């Protein structure tokens, strides 16, 4: 186990416990999507600390990368995506269910391009059911495929008045 410099003078007293809590999720890496969701949830749990700062994510990235040198995806940018992912899908069932079958880059596209959870779920299901590539997903979102396919309503028929 690598020695992690958790006694930085600029870091709050709670940082070592925070690092250990997140590292536990990284070490349990049994499913990338679920692991990323768990890391995001753990960070969200600690963020309300009164002395929280964005530097915590930068230090966390450095410390996790030192502790898990073969694990990819621990950049500060990706940790911020994990937070957004956890905020976007607040229930663990989302990360454990069918959404776990989507690649991480599909999830990033869904949370970056769509704000409506119903639309995100629809695109996620379509991606799984139709085996969409990342490029196909992006193209369908850009072309508002949800609207053209999902919200298609039959034309209203004009009823004739009978007298």
N, C-alpha and C positions, 0 to 999 in steps of 0.2 A: 504494500500500500504506500502510495506516495505521500510525502509530508506536504500538507497544504498550508500556505501562509494565511491562517484565519485570524491572526492577531494584528491585522492592519489597523493603524491608529484611526483611519478615517471610517472604519466600519463599525456599526453598532454592536453592542454586546450580544445581541441575539443572533448575529450572523453565523457563528459556528453551528448552532442548532438548526438554523435554516439550511445551511449547506448539507448537513447530515440528512435532514428530512428529504431534500431533493435527491441527494445521492442514492438514497434507498430506492427511489423509483427508477433511477437510471440503472442500478445494479439488477433490478428485477426484470429487466427488458424481455418480457415474454411476448409482447406484441407492440410493434412500433407505434401504431395509432393510439392504443390504450396507454402506453408508456408516455407518449407525448401529451396526452390529455391529463394524465396523473401529474406530470411535472407542472403543467400549466395550472392545474387546480391547487397544487402545493404552493406555487408562487403566489397565486391569488389569495390563499389563506394567510400568507405572511405580509402581503402588501399593506393592509390597514395599519401596520405599525407606525407609530407617530414619527419615527425617524427614518422611514423608508425613503430611498432615493433610487434613481435610475442606475446609479453606480452599482447597486447590489446585483443587477442583472449582468453587468460587465464583469464584475468580480466572480460571480457565480459561473459564468461561462469559462473564465480562465481556470478556476479551481476544478470544475468538473472535467475540463479537457485534460488537465494535469492528472487527475485521478483515474480517468477512463480514456487513455490515449488512443485506443483502437475504436472507440465509439464515435461515430460521425453524428453531425446534427446538433452539436452543443454550442454553437456560436451564439453570441448575444442576440443576433437577429432572429435565429431560429427559436431561441427561448421566448422571445417576444411573440413569435407566431404561435407558440404553444399556449401562451397566455390568451391570445385572441381566440384560438381554437377552443380552449376550455370555457371561455366566456360565451362563445357562439353555441356550444353544445353543453349546457350546464349539467345535464344528467349523464351519469356514467353509462347508462343503457345505450346512449348514442354511440359512445366509443367502443362498446362491447358488441353491439349488434351488427347488422349488415354494413354499417359504415366502416367497421374494422377491415372490411375487404377492399376498401378504396386505398390506393397509394397516397402517401403523404402529400405529394404535389397536387393531386386532385383536391384534397382538403384545403390546401393553401389557396387554390384558385377559387373554391367555393366561398371561403371566408373573406377573400380580398375583393371579389367581384359582386357578391350578393349580400344584401343586408337582411332580406326577408328569409326567416327560417323555413317557411313552407316551400319557398322556391329552392332553397339549398337542399332540402330533403328530396324534392322532386328531381333535381339534377343529379343528386347522389344516386337515387334509385335507378334513374335512366342510365347513368354511367355503369352501374353494376349490371343491370339487366342486359344492356346492349354492348357491354365490354368496350366502352368508349376509351380512346386514348386521351391523354392529357390535352393534346392539340384539338381533338374533336370536342371535348368538354368546353374548352375556351371558345371555340368557334360557335358552338350552340348557345353559350351564354351571350356572346357578342351579338348574335343574330336574334336574341330573345326567343329562343326555341320554346321555352315554357309558355309564353303567351300564344304563339302560333299553334302549338299542339295541345296544350292542357286547357287553355281557356276558350278553345274553339266552341262556339255555341251555334246550334242550328238556327237558320233564319226563322224569324217569327212568321207564323202563318196568319194570313188575314182571314178572320172569320166573317163570313157573310151573314148579315142580319136576316133572319127569317121573320116574315110577317104573317 
